[in-house]
Amino acid sequence: MTMTAARARTTAVGNPHEALHQLAALPMHHPSRPAVRDQAIVAWLPLATDLAHRFAGRGEPLADLLQTATVGLIKAVDRFDVDRGTDFPAFAVPTIVGEVKRYFRDQTWDLHVPRRLQELRRAVAQATETLSQRQGRTPTIGELAAELEVSEAEIRDGLRVSGAYTTISLDAPATPGGDEPTATLGELLGAEDVELSRAELRMAVAPAVATLSERQQRILHMRFFGNLTQDQIARQIGISQMHVSRLLSRILTDLRERLYDYAEPTS
């Protein structure tokens, strides 16, 4: 281990921010860069772990969420530019959360299923029917894997996709088979709490706004908290209304880019 890498290992534990500066100081092809990069990732791993735990209990294994959040952290470390003066958590949190949300979107196979999995689903269904007739019982995952010459993990993927195709209408009765009128499944579903997504946005907005200059923060506050017009802001600060317009546009564009991955996908 080189002296630079050794120093970075110590720094990463004591000061995660300094670990990023150590990484930025090394040229792209420096022999110590991979080790220093690893130390910077490890130093910020608690941030990814904390964000992954916030998505636990939604039907996906925590181990997968931790792995996905770590991928987001790695992307954030690789893309972060220390020269911009931005606080790393303000940059990394939207990136990590966006990666986890993309993971959840990719698991929603009843909305969009990759062609490979569609073909696998059909193959598993056909093999299940063939083996059931041949053996007189439902085949095991191992037997299906041997029949199709694929791994057991692929068979499980095919079975999961099959479940995605057997959806039930929200208009279906909650207690089918009864003679008395009953509520529908849709009527029993809870309403979406929009404040949950807004809470994530608030969590990201505060550190993002903190990276703005004092004047930028003042303009933002006067416009959206003081409800002042651009002309009124211009008179208070002593600049032109056009300059205020350009500053607001630049501020909002920068904040929007930071918070982009927090936005819920539109259908």
Disulfide bonds with the S-S distance in Angstrom:
none
